[in-house]
Amino acid sequence: MFDLDSIIDTPPFSLAKQKKNWLYVNALHELTKHHYANCTQYRKILDVLGFDPKVTYNIEDLPFIPVRLFKDYDLLSVEKSEIIKMMTSSGTTGQSVSKIFLDRKTATHQTRVLGKI
């Protein structure tokens, strides 16, 4: 199981490349399954792509979605009432901006990770 808290607490440069790769792949799988289970629009996209949350995919086979979707849709994996911050891209003149929604837990993780960097 992916545990971000233990990763954040790991000293920088202390992991071998193989362990870092394993953590990265595991994190992508867990995040993909989380968003699949908690975001209706994302689940519909992945269903069309033939994604099966029970399958362990190679990293190159995990579904990536076009960034444009973050401009056109409010992709949420938490309840709207849990959103404490919305980040937007700068966009270009006349174009819509990408929107990323943060709940308290995600915002806290971001702050901790940025502090480590």
WOVEN-V306242 format. One line per field, one symbol per residue. psi: psi as a letter, one per 20 degrees, with the letter a starting at -180 (. if undefined). A space follows every 50 residues. Layout:
psi->???
//
This chain:
psi->ppnhghghippqjiqqgggggggggggggggghghghiogggggghghik poiiqoqqhiiqpqqphhhihhqnopjrqhiipiqpqqrhrrpiqrqqpp pprgggggggggghhh.
//
